């Protein structure tokens, strides 16, 4: 089993990578600094959005990003709201990119 990186450290690195790519980003909910889960929402500025959350892939023994919600931005926001109610330690990171880039598949973030 791989050691886990503290959530706050991962979030800081992710924000830096997004800013280097000129992708506007906001932390809209700050969760537990050590072990809080993270949801990433990308708004494409056309009324649509997509949100991802981390999950564990048992078959490949690794953590992966899976889609939490995809579609109308209000529906994605509602799904994030439900997730926050179920996990008060959840971090929510929101970014805006017309192309829908999240950088989550890049090395070090995947």
Secondary structure, 3 states (H helix, E strand, C coil): CCCCCCHHHHHHHHHHHHHHCCCEEEEEECCCCCCCCEEEEEECCCCEEEEEEEEEECCCCEEEEEEEEEEEHHHHHHHHHHHHHHCCCCEEEEEECCCCCCCCCCCCCC
